[in-house]
């Protein structure tokens, strides 16, 4: 795992540049995309680059990590809505090429999602955020490293963290559908971004004292050969990268 500590806006620029470089090398590449506050700056940079005609997403395929169970596409808290509002509606990606796990008809999605990724040739570059409890996608502590797409009961800490996007904590869905840890580990390359003090505990555990086990889902990334971790100073404080 390679650790890069940068200012938050530099992270956004560098990660967007990495994505654009990949699209230029492989115009029909497969991107694995995350939601939440962390990748917002990356998506804003991508939209700018598209508007400046630096890149076209015409042949890009994408797979999102997760979705809340029970939220329809037009609910502004759904990850389907988030992706369209923050990225897809502003670039020339083909709507048939974007995939967000279905939080309503999830039974069918559970059967098909990993196969769709496989049929697309696998994920070339997976973008990840991290939860304060070390989750990646919605793989909460205790998730099997061998998991593929599955339903999950969100932990209290995740519900609390995500309540900042809702008008009250009661409105936060308690279940989600998420790509599994095995699904994520099959990506050819992974970039994880961590920003802010509330990610410091998990990032420190990842680099310092914690071994590789299911109590810290992000620790599975230590078994992947091609991972870059971008942190701002707050997230990386006290981390010793050897
Ligand atoms: C979202 C996702 C989650 C978030 C994590 C951090 O698709 O996979 O793992 O990356 O919960 O969320 P933020 O970025 O809002 O701090």
py3Dmol code that shows the C-alpha trace and the ligand (Angstrom):
import py3Dmol

protein = """\
ATOM      1  CA  UNK A   1       0.000   0.000   0.000  1.00  0.00           C
ATOM      2  CA  UNK A   2       1.341   3.379  -0.958  1.00  0.00           C
ATOM      3  CA  UNK A   3       0.439   6.294   1.329  1.00  0.00           C
ATOM      4  CA  UNK A   4       0.247   9.823  -0.069  1.00  0.00           C
ATOM      5  CA  UNK A   5      -0.471  12.714   2.292  1.00  0.00           C
ATOM      6  CA  UNK A   6      -1.684  15.837   0.498  1.00  0.00           C
ATOM      7  CA  UNK A   7      -3.916  18.874   0.948  1.00  0.00           C
ATOM      8  CA  UNK A   8      -7.548  17.959   0.368  1.00  0.00           C
ATOM      9  CA  UNK A   9      -7.874  19.864  -2.932  1.00  0.00           C
ATOM     10  CA  UNK A  10      -4.625  18.326  -4.218  1.00  0.00           C
ATOM     11  CA  UNK A  11      -6.041  14.859  -3.522  1.00  0.00           C
ATOM     12  CA  UNK A  12      -9.097  15.735  -5.605  1.00  0.00           C
ATOM     13  CA  UNK A  13      -6.941  16.970  -8.478  1.00  0.00           C
ATOM     14  CA  UNK A  14      -4.496  14.051  -8.420  1.00  0.00           C
ATOM     15  CA  UNK A  15      -7.159  11.378  -8.236  1.00  0.00           C
ATOM     16  CA  UNK A  16      -9.145  13.040 -11.052  1.00  0.00           C
ATOM     17  CA  UNK A  17      -5.910  13.139 -13.106  1.00  0.00           C
ATOM     18  CA  UNK A  18      -5.355   9.426 -12.478  1.00  0.00           C
ATOM     19  CA  UNK A  19      -8.877   8.687 -13.696  1.00  0.00           C
ATOM     20  CA  UNK A  20      -8.435  10.834 -16.822  1.00  0.00           C
ATOM     21  CA  UNK A  21      -5.089   9.195 -17.595  1.00  0.00           C
ATOM     22  CA  UNK A  22      -6.731   5.790 -17.353  1.00  0.00           C
ATOM     23  CA  UNK A  23      -9.615   6.841 -19.646  1.00  0.00           C
ATOM     24  CA  UNK A  24      -7.110   8.111 -22.222  1.00  0.00           C
ATOM     25  CA  UNK A  25      -5.211   4.811 -22.111  1.00  0.00           C
ATOM     26  CA  UNK A  26      -8.383   2.733 -22.150  1.00  0.00           C
ATOM     27  CA  UNK A  27     -11.467   4.691 -23.292  1.00  0.00           C
ATOM     28  CA  UNK A  28     -13.843   1.852 -22.364  1.00  0.00           C
ATOM     29  CA  UNK A  29     -12.320   1.310 -18.928  1.00  0.00           C
ATOM     30  CA  UNK A  30     -14.429   0.136 -16.002  1.00  0.00           C
ATOM     31  CA  UNK A  31     -14.529   2.496 -13.010  1.00  0.00           C
ATOM     32  CA  UNK A  32     -15.640   1.482  -9.538  1.00  0.00           C
ATOM     33  CA  UNK A  33     -17.213   4.523  -7.902  1.00  0.00           C
ATOM     34  CA  UNK A  34     -18.038   5.599  -4.353  1.00  0.00           C
ATOM     35  CA  UNK A  35     -20.514   8.086  -2.909  1.00  0.00           C
ATOM     36  CA  UNK A  36     -20.431  10.111   0.324  1.00  0.00           C
ATOM     37  CA  UNK A  37     -18.656  13.402   0.927  1.00  0.00           C
ATOM     38  CA  UNK A  38     -15.135  12.101   0.181  1.00  0.00           C
ATOM     39  CA  UNK A  39     -15.203  11.780  -3.640  1.00  0.00           C
ATOM     40  CA  UNK A  40     -17.221  14.969  -4.264  1.00  0.00           C
ATOM     41  CA  UNK A  41     -14.119  17.032  -5.117  1.00  0.00           C
ATOM     42  CA  UNK A  42     -12.844  14.328  -7.475  1.00  0.00           C
ATOM     43  CA  UNK A  43     -16.189  14.322  -9.303  1.00  0.00           C
ATOM     44  CA  UNK A  44     -16.196  18.142  -9.516  1.00  0.00           C
ATOM     45  CA  UNK A  45     -12.720  17.994 -11.101  1.00  0.00           C
ATOM     46  CA  UNK A  46     -13.876  15.348 -13.579  1.00  0.00           C
ATOM     47  CA  UNK A  47     -16.853  17.498 -14.609  1.00  0.00           C
ATOM     48  CA  UNK A  48     -14.494  20.463 -15.121  1.00  0.00           C
ATOM     49  CA  UNK A  49     -12.161  18.349 -17.247  1.00  0.00           C
ATOM     50  CA  UNK A  50     -15.083  17.148 -19.339  1.00  0.00           C
ATOM     51  CA  UNK A  51     -16.328  20.725 -19.823  1.00  0.00           C
ATOM     52  CA  UNK A  52     -12.801  21.769 -20.869  1.00  0.00           C
ATOM     53  CA  UNK A  53     -12.875  18.930 -23.413  1.00  0.00           C
ATOM     54  CA  UNK A  54      -9.907  17.198 -21.763  1.00  0.00           C
ATOM     55  CA  UNK A  55     -11.756  13.891 -21.559  1.00  0.00           C
ATOM     56  CA  UNK A  56     -14.793  12.027 -22.865  1.00  0.00           C
ATOM     57  CA  UNK A  57     -16.644   9.382 -20.855  1.00  0.00           C
ATOM     58  CA  UNK A  58     -18.548   8.127 -23.919  1.00  0.00           C
ATOM     59  CA  UNK A  59     -17.298   4.562 -23.656  1.00  0.00           C
ATOM     60  CA  UNK A  60     -16.534   4.392 -19.932  1.00  0.00           C
ATOM     61  CA  UNK A  61     -18.438   1.830 -17.866  1.00  0.00           C
ATOM     62  CA  UNK A  62     -19.026   2.307 -14.136  1.00  0.00           C
ATOM     63  CA  UNK A  63     -20.153   0.282 -11.145  1.00  0.00           C
ATOM     64  CA  UNK A  64     -21.056   1.912  -7.853  1.00  0.00           C
ATOM     65  CA  UNK A  65     -20.251   0.288  -4.562  1.00  0.00           C
ATOM     66  CA  UNK A  66     -23.513   0.482  -2.708  1.00  0.00           C
ATOM     67  CA  UNK A  67     -27.025   1.819  -2.183  1.00  0.00           C
ATOM     68  CA  UNK A  68     -29.453   2.212   0.692  1.00  0.00           C
ATOM     69  CA  UNK A  69     -32.262  -0.337   0.797  1.00  0.00           C
ATOM     70  CA  UNK A  70     -35.690   1.220   0.274  1.00  0.00           C
ATOM     71  CA  UNK A  71     -34.734   4.546  -1.326  1.00  0.00           C
ATOM     72  CA  UNK A  72     -36.114   5.145  -4.814  1.00  0.00           C
ATOM     73  CA  UNK A  73     -33.985   6.693  -7.573  1.00  0.00           C
ATOM     74  CA  UNK A  74     -35.663  10.076  -7.210  1.00  0.00           C
ATOM     75  CA  UNK A  75     -34.986  10.253  -3.453  1.00  0.00           C
ATOM     76  CA  UNK A  76     -32.227  12.827  -3.094  1.00  0.00           C
ATOM     77  CA  UNK A  77     -30.514  10.676  -0.434  1.00  0.00           C
ATOM     78  CA  UNK A  78     -30.257   7.651  -2.722  1.00  0.00           C
ATOM     79  CA  UNK A  79     -26.832   6.943  -4.143  1.00  0.00           C
ATOM     80  CA  UNK A  80     -28.400   6.654  -7.611  1.00  0.00           C
ATOM     81  CA  UNK A  81     -29.534  10.277  -7.249  1.00  0.00           C
ATOM     82  CA  UNK A  82     -26.169  11.317  -5.767  1.00  0.00           C
ATOM     83  CA  UNK A  83     -24.202   9.914  -8.705  1.00  0.00           C
ATOM     84  CA  UNK A  84     -26.445  11.533 -11.302  1.00  0.00           C
ATOM     85  CA  UNK A  85     -26.566  14.853  -9.484  1.00  0.00           C
ATOM     86  CA  UNK A  86     -22.816  15.049  -8.844  1.00  0.00           C
ATOM     87  CA  UNK A  87     -21.348  13.362 -11.904  1.00  0.00           C
ATOM     88  CA  UNK A  88     -23.340  11.441 -14.510  1.00  0.00           C
ATOM     89  CA  UNK A  89     -25.743  14.271 -15.468  1.00  0.00           C
ATOM     90  CA  UNK A  90     -22.795  16.564 -16.212  1.00  0.00           C
ATOM     91  CA  UNK A  91     -20.656  14.311 -18.419  1.00  0.00           C
ATOM     92  CA  UNK A  92     -21.213  12.322 -21.628  1.00  0.00           C
ATOM     93  CA  UNK A  93     -21.306   8.872 -20.031  1.00  0.00           C
ATOM     94  CA  UNK A  94     -23.863   6.535 -21.653  1.00  0.00           C
ATOM     95  CA  UNK A  95     -26.672   5.949 -19.108  1.00  0.00           C
ATOM     96  CA  UNK A  96     -26.699   2.274 -20.152  1.00  0.00           C
ATOM     97  CA  UNK A  97     -23.100   1.981 -19.006  1.00  0.00           C
ATOM     98  CA  UNK A  98     -23.657   3.101 -15.415  1.00  0.00           C
ATOM     99  CA  UNK A  99     -24.566   0.651 -12.688  1.00  0.00           C
ATOM    100  CA  UNK A 100     -25.679   1.467  -9.153  1.00  0.00           C
ATOM    101  CA  UNK A 101     -26.860  -1.423  -6.956  1.00  0.00           C
ATOM    102  CA  UNK A 102     -30.656  -1.465  -6.814  1.00  0.00           C
ATOM    103  CA  UNK A 103     -31.955  -0.809  -3.315  1.00  0.00           C
ATOM    104  CA  UNK A 104     -35.557  -1.554  -4.291  1.00  0.00           C
ATOM    105  CA  UNK A 105     -35.379  -4.663  -6.525  1.00  0.00           C
ATOM    106  CA  UNK A 106     -32.377  -5.895  -4.626  1.00  0.00           C
ATOM    107  CA  UNK A 107     -33.166  -9.623  -5.015  1.00  0.00           C
ATOM    108  CA  UNK A 108     -32.368  -9.487  -8.709  1.00  0.00           C
ATOM    109  CA  UNK A 109     -29.370  -7.242  -8.169  1.00  0.00           C
ATOM    110  CA  UNK A 110     -27.901  -9.674  -5.626  1.00  0.00           C
ATOM    111  CA  UNK A 111     -27.974 -12.349  -8.334  1.00  0.00           C
ATOM    112  CA  UNK A 112     -26.523 -10.306 -11.176  1.00  0.00           C
ATOM    113  CA  UNK A 113     -24.206  -7.486  -9.994  1.00  0.00           C
ATOM    114  CA  UNK A 114     -20.929  -9.378  -9.586  1.00  0.00           C
ATOM    115  CA  UNK A 115     -21.567 -11.157 -12.898  1.00  0.00           C
ATOM    116  CA  UNK A 116     -22.160  -7.854 -14.672  1.00  0.00           C
ATOM    117  CA  UNK A 117     -18.795  -6.622 -13.379  1.00  0.00           C
ATOM    118  CA  UNK A 118     -17.156  -9.816 -14.608  1.00  0.00           C
ATOM    119  CA  UNK A 119     -18.837  -9.543 -18.014  1.00  0.00           C
ATOM    120  CA  UNK A 120     -17.526  -5.973 -18.302  1.00  0.00           C
ATOM    121  CA  UNK A 121     -13.997  -7.355 -17.835  1.00  0.00           C
ATOM    122  CA  UNK A 122     -13.582  -6.453 -14.156  1.00  0.00           C
ATOM    123  CA  UNK A 123     -12.985  -3.088 -12.513  1.00  0.00           C
ATOM    124  CA  UNK A 124      -9.862  -1.303 -13.762  1.00  0.00           C
ATOM    125  CA  UNK A 125      -9.803   1.333 -11.035  1.00  0.00           C
ATOM    126  CA  UNK A 126     -11.831   1.258  -7.832  1.00  0.00           C
ATOM    127  CA  UNK A 127     -12.294   4.505  -5.885  1.00  0.00           C
ATOM    128  CA  UNK A 128     -13.010   4.020  -2.175  1.00  0.00           C
ATOM    129  CA  UNK A 129     -13.794   6.163   0.835  1.00  0.00           C
ATOM    130  CA  UNK A 130     -13.589   4.778   4.356  1.00  0.00           C
ATOM    131  CA  UNK A 131     -15.990   4.810   7.292  1.00  0.00           C
ATOM    132  CA  UNK A 132     -14.831   5.968  10.720  1.00  0.00           C
ATOM    133  CA  UNK A 133     -15.169   2.317  11.831  1.00  0.00           C
ATOM    134  CA  UNK A 134     -12.943   1.103   8.983  1.00  0.00           C
ATOM    135  CA  UNK A 135     -15.731   0.037   6.639  1.00  0.00           C
ATOM    136  CA  UNK A 136     -15.212   0.134   2.886  1.00  0.00           C
ATOM    137  CA  UNK A 137     -18.323   0.324   0.749  1.00  0.00           C
ATOM    138  CA  UNK A 138     -20.886  -0.763   3.380  1.00  0.00           C
ATOM    139  CA  UNK A 139     -18.809  -3.731   4.517  1.00  0.00           C
ATOM    140  CA  UNK A 140     -19.071  -3.192   8.231  1.00  0.00           C
ATOM    141  CA  UNK A 141     -16.691  -4.707  10.830  1.00  0.00           C
ATOM    142  CA  UNK A 142     -17.230  -8.468  10.896  1.00  0.00           C
ATOM    143  CA  UNK A 143     -17.915  -8.803   7.153  1.00  0.00           C
ATOM    144  CA  UNK A 144     -16.454 -11.923   5.565  1.00  0.00           C
ATOM    145  CA  UNK A 145     -13.408 -11.162   3.408  1.00  0.00           C
ATOM    146  CA  UNK A 146     -14.895 -13.638   0.904  1.00  0.00           C
ATOM    147  CA  UNK A 147     -18.132 -11.685   0.458  1.00  0.00           C
ATOM    148  CA  UNK A 148     -19.662 -10.682  -2.856  1.00  0.00           C
ATOM    149  CA  UNK A 149     -22.646  -8.330  -3.186  1.00  0.00           C
ATOM    150  CA  UNK A 150     -24.919  -8.685  -0.167  1.00  0.00           C
ATOM    151  CA  UNK A 151     -27.419  -6.955   2.089  1.00  0.00           C
ATOM    152  CA  UNK A 152     -26.158  -5.405   5.287  1.00  0.00           C
ATOM    153  CA  UNK A 153     -27.570  -4.015   8.523  1.00  0.00           C
ATOM    154  CA  UNK A 154     -25.737  -0.741   9.037  1.00  0.00           C
ATOM    155  CA  UNK A 155     -23.898  -0.293  12.329  1.00  0.00           C
ATOM    156  CA  UNK A 156     -25.038   2.394  14.772  1.00  0.00           C
ATOM    157  CA  UNK A 157     -21.787   4.326  14.122  1.00  0.00           C
ATOM    158  CA  UNK A 158     -22.428   4.412  10.346  1.00  0.00           C
ATOM    159  CA  UNK A 159     -26.040   5.488  10.825  1.00  0.00           C
ATOM    160  CA  UNK A 160     -24.814   8.256  13.124  1.00  0.00           C
ATOM    161  CA  UNK A 161     -22.026   9.329  10.716  1.00  0.00           C
ATOM    162  CA  UNK A 162     -24.420   9.436   7.764  1.00  0.00           C
ATOM    163  CA  UNK A 163     -27.213  11.199   9.638  1.00  0.00           C
ATOM    164  CA  UNK A 164     -25.491  14.497   8.733  1.00  0.00           C
ATOM    165  CA  UNK A 165     -26.976  14.131   5.243  1.00  0.00           C
ATOM    166  CA  UNK A 166     -30.555  13.585   6.525  1.00  0.00           C
ATOM    167  CA  UNK A 167     -32.885  15.899   8.451  1.00  0.00           C
ATOM    168  CA  UNK A 168     -33.011  13.463  11.360  1.00  0.00           C
ATOM    169  CA  UNK A 169     -31.266  10.247  12.385  1.00  0.00           C
ATOM    170  CA  UNK A 170     -34.588   8.373  12.177  1.00  0.00           C
ATOM    171  CA  UNK A 171     -34.628   8.967   8.415  1.00  0.00           C
ATOM    172  CA  UNK A 172     -31.320   7.177   7.796  1.00  0.00           C
ATOM    173  CA  UNK A 173     -32.039   3.758   6.266  1.00  0.00           C
ATOM    174  CA  UNK A 174     -30.820   0.931   8.463  1.00  0.00           C
ATOM    175  CA  UNK A 175     -30.069  -1.475   5.605  1.00  0.00           C
ATOM    176  CA  UNK A 176     -27.998  -1.271   2.450  1.00  0.00           C
ATOM    177  CA  UNK A 177     -26.904  -3.382  -0.493  1.00  0.00           C
ATOM    178  CA  UNK A 178     -23.157  -3.382  -0.984  1.00  0.00           C
ATOM    179  CA  UNK A 179     -20.428  -4.888  -3.109  1.00  0.00           C
ATOM    180  CA  UNK A 180     -18.547  -7.365  -0.959  1.00  0.00           C
ATOM    181  CA  UNK A 181     -14.911  -7.341   0.064  1.00  0.00           C
ATOM    182  CA  UNK A 182     -14.067 -10.054  -2.445  1.00  0.00           C
ATOM    183  CA  UNK A 183     -15.824  -8.028  -5.181  1.00  0.00           C
ATOM    184  CA  UNK A 184     -13.674  -5.000  -4.279  1.00  0.00           C
ATOM    185  CA  UNK A 185     -10.450  -7.004  -4.048  1.00  0.00           C
ATOM    186  CA  UNK A 186     -10.949  -8.199  -7.631  1.00  0.00           C
ATOM    187  CA  UNK A 187     -10.399  -4.648  -8.915  1.00  0.00           C
ATOM    188  CA  UNK A 188      -7.098  -4.311 -10.751  1.00  0.00           C
ATOM    189  CA  UNK A 189      -6.162  -1.115  -8.960  1.00  0.00           C
ATOM    190  CA  UNK A 190      -7.605   0.620  -5.887  1.00  0.00           C
ATOM    191  CA  UNK A 191      -7.415   4.232  -4.714  1.00  0.00           C
ATOM    192  CA  UNK A 192      -8.741   4.879  -1.211  1.00  0.00           C
ATOM    193  CA  UNK A 193      -9.278   8.469  -0.058  1.00  0.00           C
ATOM    194  CA  UNK A 194      -9.526   9.475   3.603  1.00  0.00           C
ATOM    195  CA  UNK A 195     -10.142  13.041   4.723  1.00  0.00           C
ATOM    196  CA  UNK A 196     -10.729  14.487   8.169  1.00  0.00           C
ATOM    197  CA  UNK A 197      -9.994  13.699  11.807  1.00  0.00           C
ATOM    198  CA  UNK A 198     -12.812  11.186  12.135  1.00  0.00           C
ATOM    199  CA  UNK A 199     -10.966   8.876   9.701  1.00  0.00           C
ATOM    200  CA  UNK A 200      -7.683   9.073  11.646  1.00  0.00           C
ATOM    201  CA  UNK A 201      -8.446   6.202  13.997  1.00  0.00           C
ATOM    202  CA  UNK A 202      -9.159   3.780  11.130  1.00  0.00           C
ATOM    203  CA  UNK A 203      -6.193   4.943   9.038  1.00  0.00           C
ATOM    204  CA  UNK A 204      -3.849   4.634  12.026  1.00  0.00           C
ATOM    205  CA  UNK A 205      -5.117   1.153  12.752  1.00  0.00           C
ATOM    206  CA  UNK A 206      -4.588   0.226   9.109  1.00  0.00           C
ATOM    207  CA  UNK A 207      -0.966   1.364   9.000  1.00  0.00           C
ATOM    208  CA  UNK A 208       0.172   0.789  12.545  1.00  0.00           C
ATOM    209  CA  UNK A 209      -1.007  -1.687  15.073  1.00  0.00           C
ATOM    210  CA  UNK A 210      -3.803  -3.633  13.396  1.00  0.00           C
ATOM    211  CA  UNK A 211      -3.302  -6.945  11.644  1.00  0.00           C
ATOM    212  CA  UNK A 212      -5.365  -8.224   8.741  1.00  0.00           C
ATOM    213  CA  UNK A 213      -8.719  -9.332  10.070  1.00  0.00           C
ATOM    214  CA  UNK A 214     -12.424  -8.839   9.696  1.00  0.00           C
ATOM    215  CA  UNK A 215     -12.787  -6.483  12.657  1.00  0.00           C
ATOM    216  CA  UNK A 216     -11.190  -3.815  10.428  1.00  0.00           C
ATOM    217  CA  UNK A 217     -12.651  -4.353   6.933  1.00  0.00           C
ATOM    218  CA  UNK A 218     -10.195  -1.938   5.260  1.00  0.00           C
ATOM    219  CA  UNK A 219      -7.305  -4.169   6.414  1.00  0.00           C
ATOM    220  CA  UNK A 220      -8.185  -6.569   3.585  1.00  0.00           C
ATOM    221  CA  UNK A 221      -6.517  -4.064   1.236  1.00  0.00           C
ATOM    222  CA  UNK A 222      -3.124  -5.100   2.648  1.00  0.00           C
ATOM    223  CA  UNK A 223      -3.595  -8.291   0.619  1.00  0.00           C
ATOM    224  CA  UNK A 224      -4.039  -6.375  -2.663  1.00  0.00           C
ATOM    225  CA  UNK A 225      -0.966  -5.691  -4.816  1.00  0.00           C
ATOM    226  CA  UNK A 226      -1.996  -2.298  -6.215  1.00  0.00           C
ATOM    227  CA  UNK A 227      -3.437   0.087  -3.610  1.00  0.00           C
ATOM    228  CA  UNK A 228      -2.823   3.804  -3.144  1.00  0.00           C
ATOM    229  CA  UNK A 229      -4.136   5.569  -0.046  1.00  0.00           C
ATOM    230  CA  UNK A 230      -4.578   9.331  -0.313  1.00  0.00           C
ATOM    231  CA  UNK A 231      -4.997  11.072   3.059  1.00  0.00           C
ATOM    232  CA  UNK A 232      -5.216  14.658   4.137  1.00  0.00           C
ATOM    233  CA  UNK A 233      -3.110  15.691   7.158  1.00  0.00           C
ATOM    234  CA  UNK A 234      -5.961  15.177   9.619  1.00  0.00           C
ATOM    235  CA  UNK A 235      -6.643  11.621   8.479  1.00  0.00           C
ATOM    236  CA  UNK A 236      -2.930  10.720   8.389  1.00  0.00           C
ATOM    237  CA  UNK A 237      -1.881  12.362  11.680  1.00  0.00           C
ATOM    238  CA  UNK A 238       0.523  10.118  13.595  1.00  0.00           C
ATOM    239  CA  UNK A 239       0.657   7.449  10.896  1.00  0.00           C
ATOM    240  CA  UNK A 240       4.032   5.866  10.412  1.00  0.00           C
ATOM    241  CA  UNK A 241       4.353   4.569   6.863  1.00  0.00           C
ATOM    242  CA  UNK A 242       7.134   2.000   6.631  1.00  0.00           C
TER     243      UNK A 242
END
"""
ligand_1 = """\
16
LIG
C -20.069 5.108 -0.114
C -19.204 4.181 0.600
C -18.822 4.409 2.018
C -18.183 5.789 2.228
C -17.793 5.976 3.690
C -17.260 7.359 3.938
O -20.304 4.653 -1.441
O -18.821 3.221 0.034
O -17.910 3.428 2.428
O -17.058 5.899 1.408
O -18.906 5.755 4.503
O -18.259 8.302 3.736
P -17.906 9.866 3.643
O -17.128 10.036 2.378
O -19.250 10.550 3.536
O -17.133 10.202 4.852
"""
view = py3Dmol.view(width=600, height=400)
view.addModel(protein, "pdb")
view.setStyle({"model": 0}, {"cartoon": {"style": "trace"}})
view.addModel(ligand_1, "xyz")
view.setStyle({"model": 1}, {"stick": {}})
view.zoomTo()
view.show()
